[in-house]
Amino acid sequence: MQSKQKGKGKKALIFAVCFFLVLSAAIIFKVFGPDISEIDEYVSSAYLNAQYSLGLINDYGRNDIAVHYLYVGQGDCELVVCEGQAMLIDAGESGNEKKVIDYIHNCGITTLAYVVATHPHSDHIGAMPYVIDSFNVKNIVMTALPEELEPDYYCYSQLQYYISESKINVITARAGIKFRLGGADVTVVAPVNYGSDLNNNSIVLRVDYKGGSYIFQADAEFEEEDSILNSGIDIDCDVIKIGHHGSDSSSNEKYLKTVSPEIAVISCGKDNDYGHPHDKTTARIKKYTKNIYRTDLLSDIVVAYDGEKYKVYFDKES
């Protein structure tokens, strides 16, 4: 037992020395580089990679991409980590903030390059104000809703308050916008058009990395799926986060056929009142992939990609 503790002490000391050297180099580089404002993001990425290399946190494929589908009950929350940079998509209902914040901290992350509020339903943004207040957030991606569609939820007004107070850069989502996360290309697939229904104004994202691809559907239903298909944007993808928790108003046949996923992840609450995922929806999904993973059954799910193959991690006993 003592030898194990001694080994951990040596590893921690090595980590401290390595991180000090990396931190010093990062600051010097950035001070003399073109954009001083990015020092903290650069250092956060270096810090994360240093912990990976020393085995202090689980890397799920270091220097590649890992998508964490967090179990937040009947809600959505995904954490995308690519080459030391992180993006959070939704944060679940209010009451999940400690779970989400602790999970991100346990991944060694202090800076979120992007936070995406897919649409202002509380099961997606309820915990988001607290998460934003707990991390250094560079950008937030949001929908541009007409005033009559803006909800009067407390969490929505609170989110707006935290954004204004922290002066986070706000990116208005529209189909075709692209940005980088580490070595990954992130594309806003939808909304193509803004309509009268919040679910069908959901931000849908595609993430491409070294030939691998993920799609995040938020609560998009048939109407938005059809608008995506009609737009002609490429949605052929390896991994799909199924829309609207697997409801029977999402994941239509034509859409699934076009996506042709190898892996499908459904985020929903155990024994939820909505009956998600619906039998008809899972039957449609099974026509295209047998690899279906559900947070209500498996808790947190991680789908990692190393440029050649996918690996799926989960804890059935969580």
N, C-alpha and C positions, 0 to 999 in steps of 0.2 A: 504493500500500500504506500509506503514512504517513497519508494522509487518512482511510482506513478506521479505522486505529488511533486517530486523533484523534477520529473520530466515536464510537467505542466508549467512549473516555474521557469524552467529554461526556455520553453516555447514562448511564454509571455514576455520574457526579457528580450528574446530575439525579435519578437514582434514589435516591442517598444522601440528598439534600436533601428529596425528596418523602417518603421513608420516615420520616425524622426528624420531619417535620411531622405525618404520619399517626400515627406512634407516640405523639408527645406528645399529640395530640388524643384518641387512643384511651384513653390512661391517664387523662387528665383526666376524660373522659366516664365511664369505668368506676369511677373512684374515687368520683365523686359519684352514680353510678348505684346500682341496687338490689342488684347481685350482683358484689362485688369479685372473687370467685373465678374469674370468667370473663375476666379481663383478658388472660391469655396466649392464650386461644382467639380473642378479638376481635383482638388484635394480629397473630396468625398469619394470620387471614383478610385483614386489611388489608395485611400484607406480601405475601401471595400476589397480591392484586389489583393492588398497586403494580407488581410485577414483570410481570404481564400487560400493564398499560397501557403500559409502556415497551418491550414486546417482548423482554424478557430471557429469557422462557420461553414455550413454545408454549401458547397458551390453549385451543385446540380449541373456541373459542366462549366468550369471556369473559362472565361474569355469567350463564351458562347451566349446562348439565350435560354432563359428559363421563365416560364409563365406560371405564376402561382394563382390558383383559383381558390380564394379564401372562403371558408364556410362562415357565412354571416346570417344563417337562418334563411328566411324567405326574402332574399335580396341578392344583390350582385356586388362583387368586389374582386378585381384582378390586379395583380402586381406583376409588371413586366420588367425583368432585369436583363440588360444586354451590355456586355463588356463594361460593367461597373456603373452604368447609368440606369436609372429607374423611372418608371412611369406607373402611376396608379390610376386605374379605371374604376370609378365609383368606390363607395366605401360602406355600403350597407345601411340599414336602418339605425337611427339613434339608439344607443345602448351597446353598439358594437365597437365604439371608438377605442376602448382599451385593447380589445382583441386585435384590431387592425394596427394600432400604433405599436403595440408590443411585437407583433409579427414583423413589421417593417424594421423596427430597431434590432430584432434578433437576426435579421438578414444583414446587419452591419450598415444599414442605409441611414444617412443623415440628410441627404438632399434628394428631392424628387424633381427631376428635370421637367416632368409634365404630370399634371393631374387632369383627368378627364371626367367632367360631370356630364354623363351621357344624356340625361334629361332630368327635370326637377321633381321626380317622384321620391318620396321619403325613403323607400327601400333601396334607393341608389345613392342619395346624397345626405341622408339623415345624420350620419357620423362624420361627414366630410369637413364641416367647419372645425371640429376638434383635431382632425388629422392635419389640416392645413396649419393650424396653430402650433403643431408639434414638430414640424419639419421646415427646412428651408425649401420652399417651393419656388421654382423658377417661372413656370408657365401654367396657366389653367386653360383648358379647352372647353368651351361651352356653346350651347345653342343660342341663336339670336331670336328669342321668342317675341311675338307681338305682345303688347301690353295686356291685351285681354286674355292671353293664355298663361301669363305669369301667375303661379300659384300663390296663395296667401299662407303657405306653410311657414312655420317659425324657422325650420331648418334652412329654408331657401333664403329668407331675409338675413339670417345669421351668416350664411355662406357669403352673401353679397357684402356683408359688413366686414368679414375677415379678409376678403379679397381687397376691398378698398383700403383697409387699415395696413395691410402688409405690402400693398403696392405690387402685387403679383401681375405679371404681364398676361393680359387676357387675349386669347386667340378665339375668334368667332368661327365656329365650325361650318364648313360648306364642302360639298363633294369636290374632290380633286386636290385639296390642300395636302401638302407633304411636309414632313420634317424628319429629322434623324434622331435616333436613340442609340447611342453607341454606334455599332456598325449596322444597325437595322434601319430600314426605310419604313416609315409609318405613313399610311395614306388614309385620309378621311374619305370613306366610301359614301356615307350619307350623314345628314339629310341632303337629298338631291333637291327636294322642294319642301318648304315649310307648309304644313297643313294645320288642321284644327284639332288634331289628337296628339297628346304628348308622347305616347308610345311610338307613334309613327313619325315623330320628329327626333327620334333617338339618334345619337351619334354612333355610327357604325365604323369601326376601324379595321384596317388590314395592316399586319406587320410582316415584313419580308426580311429574311436573314439567311444568307448563304444557301439559297435555294429552298429554304423552308418557309412556311407561311402559316399565319394565324389570322382568323377573323373573329372579331368581338361584336356580337349582335345587339347588345343591350336589350331593350324591350321591343325591337322592331317586329311588326306583325306583317300580315299578308300585304297590306297596302304599301308599306315602305319596301318590302322585299320586291314587289312588282316595280316600284319606281327605280330601284337599284338595277334590276334586270333590264329595264327599258333604257337606262342610261348607257349601257354597253360597257361599264367599267368591269375590269377583270376581277372575278371573285372565286376563280378556281383555287382551292386552298386545301392545305393538309389538315389543319386543326380548326374547328369551329366551336365557339361558345354559343350554344343554341339560344335563340331569341326568346325573350319573355318567359324564362324559367321552364320552357317546354310546354307552353300553353297550346291549346288546339287552334289558336288563331295565329300561330307562327309556324315557320319552317314548312312552307308549302312545297309540293312535290317538285315543281320546276326549279325552284330556288336551290333545293338540296341537290338536285341532279347537276346543276351548274357548278355548285361549290365542290361536289364530289369529295367529301372529307374522308381522311383516314381515321381521324379521331374526333369524337364529339364530347363536349363537356356541358353538363346541365347544372346550373346553379339554382338550387331550390331548398326550402326548409323541410326538415323531417316532419312528416304527418301534417303538412300544411293544409289550410282550409280550402285551397283552390283546386286540389287534386293534381297539382303539377308534379312531375310531367304527365301529361295526358297520354292514355294508351294509344290513341290515334297518331299522336305526334311521334312517340317512340317507335311505333310500327313504321312510319315513313322514314325515320332516321335509319332504322335497321336495314332498309333496302340498300343503303349506301355504305354503311360501316357497322361492324359488330362491336367496335371499340367505343363503347359509351360509358362515360364516367360521370357519376352524380355526387354532388357535395352532400346531399341528404343521407347518402349511404356510406360515403368514404371520407367525409369531412374535407380538410384541405387537400387539394390536388395540385401537383406540379407536373407540367409537361415541358421537358427540357429538350433542346436540339443542339447537336454538336457539329452541324454542317453535313452529317451523313445519316444519322438516325435519331429517332425520338425515343426518349425514356420517360415513363410515367411513374411518379411516386405518389403514394398516399398512405394514410394510416387508418385502417378499417376500425380500429378500436378507439379512435378519437371521439 
